[in-house]
Amino acid sequence: MRLEHLPLSEWDAALPRSGFEPFHTADALGVLDEHASGELRLFAGYNGQNPVGLLPLFVQQRSVGTVVTSPPPSLGVPRLGPILMPASPKRSKQERLNRRFAAAVVDELGLESSRTLFRIVGNTAYTDPRPYRWREFEITTSFTYRLDVSDSTSEQLLSNCSKSLRREINSVRDLDVTVETEGVEGAQAVYEQTKARYDQQGDRLSMSWEYVRDLFKALDERARNYVVRTPTGEFLSGITVLYSNDAAYFWQGGARGEYNGTTVNSYLHWKIIEDIIEKPPVETVGAYDLVGANTDRFCKYKSKFGASLQPYYTIESSGPQMQLAKRAYQRLSG
């Protein structure tokens, strides 16, 4: 295994056709590099001339030590982490690649040092974090809901939803509200509504509008904003959606909106799903990722869509000396 640093200009050429998320793209990483603390380092593992492993990391040098993360905190990136591209379908060779790539990264950055805090939240395609456990890192499992929309009509998918969700969607269909995709102005309306929601709950939205704007613009066709408005144009609710080659991702928004006593949010999600089926920005998109299935009150709603539960893994430094550092990181990530 040969580990190399890639410039951002060469990153997209090394990405596979599938198995990565929107924030793995060079456009998104470039925006993260501008707004995140620390230095973006792009690692590629090679067998011969072919890249077989990729990992974007953000490295911060602090007085108490080094912080190495993927994704960076406080920028609303749900998952990032390694991408593996094995040349062989054999399990033994895939596991050997995973072990070698993990070992190369750990050794290159000295991630086992007591003065280094290391934390990765992997994407759903990275299904085997064991090489990091064998190097004494902690592994925890989280979940997301992903709805497979390939080879299905919207009505077939609707029939798999809960009765209460179908009732909500059909109720809004009878109203004269509109759901349209809007540009940066719509994205800002969603951001401001999200921020206001955080303020009402006594929390702070860690993302700035400048960051959200830059990301929305940089992703271009890989970002869409859906807005629900009344017949007079009043903003009710909206969702910003990001796209990989595989899936659409609910990223920001979704604050509760009502019209004539009817909640419009379920219908908003359903219009996104219909567009994934009928007019996706990337032809290979075949799923809607609801991004997160780890909070009870949110799961009670998201589970109504009939999506599959998919795990993903957090890999982080272990040991009692790291507990204080990890708590501080989690506050920063909030």
Secondary structure by P-SEA (a helix, b strand, c coil): cbbbbbcccccccccccccccccccaaaaaaaaacccbbbbbbbbbccccccbbbbbbbbbcccbbbbbccccccccccccbbbbbccccaaaaaaaaaaaaaaaaaaaccccccbbbbbbcccccccaaaaaaabbbbbbbbbbbbbcccccaaaaaaaccaaaaaaaaaaaaccbbbbbbcaaaaaaaaaaaaaaaaaacccccccaaaaaaaaaaacccbbbbbbbccccccccbbbbbbcccccccccccccccccccccaaaaaaaaaaaaacccccccccbbbccccccaaaaaaccccbbbbbbbbbbbbbcccaaaaaaaaaaaac
